[in-house]
């Protein structure tokens, strides 16, 4: 270990020296100028290992402030390795961001969760009961289709509550909060809440990094940047995202296929859930997670089997998935048309990367139920622990902070967000068609491309 200087009995290292400690088994981070060794803690980190692996070797103060309550600071001392960062400095932007986060904490906003979650849970339970009753208590085809659509909205609204539970404690204790997450996520929707937290925390930390953020890695179906044409390595999936002739063909028409593929996006989430629970080496509460998912794959097929014909059963499932496509579209609108970059996330430009890579949906208050709080994506990414009932009220403060530091504050209508997303996909599609030194094309690709 190279100690660059000593003063007042303190040992200092430089940022260049800190950067060397960014590998599994040797993970150091800096928080407010003090160096912490989290090499062993990474395996037990509640937010998963990837946030620490992706930010290791640098100052992570802003990310720590965003993700941890004040009570977490007391536990840092056991990871302190005795070193301080010699060239530690705080930008004016970070000072303002931390000040705003501190003011929210003093006002108690992180603890005031309102009644939104309770109302949402009652709403989800009511819709679920009506949907099931519609299948079991009626022989009418249109009642069955109405029940199918309603079940789709159950999954959407349940996902919003699960999202809340994953970011902050919506119940009276951590144990009950985890149980609620498994009920809402695993049992109700068939999606692992543990997988979601592992995936979603990585997304937040590496917002819109083409090779680190899993939420924009959808090869071969979609790409949002021509950088994907060079077969980037995904540090989330730990594999190369190969841009071959099949990917080129699919990407070349992605702006046409986008809305048609969204109803089937849920299949990808099922596959990731199964892979996470069965293949990942360490999964917290694995048995509970698996039981929850198994329960889903019992009640849902049984419900569908109660329909009178195979035709109705197929239409019921397709309508379920088609309704939830609305939510998958919402996810993409938040980030796909905004700033992207290649490389690992950087802790020193947290505010900048989170704001430039996120997009708000401008809507009336009566539509908040539809978006589940994620229409305030900029605010949510800056303050992920803040209950959604406060996000609308802090918008002016975030907007002013962006204006002060010359950063864009992306906020458009739902329609305009769709237009921008399709424009982004079309731009990448046109580049895929015209890219120099093309990969080998098959005859189908050639024929369709000639047609345009």
Secondary structure, 3 states (H helix, E strand, C coil): CCCCEEECCEEEECHHHHHCCEECCEEEEEECCEEEECCCHHHCCCCCCHHHHHHCCCECHHHHHHHCCHHHHHHHHHHEEEEEECCCCCCHHHHHHHHHHHHHHHCCCCCCCCCHHHHHHHHHHHHHHHHHHHHHCCCCHHHHHHHHHHHHHHHHHHHHHHHHHHHCCCCCCHHHHHHHHHHHHHHHHCCCHHHHHHHHHHHHHCCCECCCCHHHCECCCECCCHHHHHCCEECCCCEECCCCHHHHHHHCCHHHHHHHHHCCHHHHHHHHHHHHHHHCCCCCCHHHHHHHHHHHHHHHHHHHHCCCCHHHHHHHHHHHHHHHHHHHHHHHHCCCCCCCECCCCCHHHHHHHHHHCCCEECCCHHHHHHHCCCCCHHHHHHCCCCCHHHHHHHHHHHHHHHHHCCCCCCEECHHHHHHHHHHHHHHHHHHHHHCCCCCCCCHHHHHHHHHC
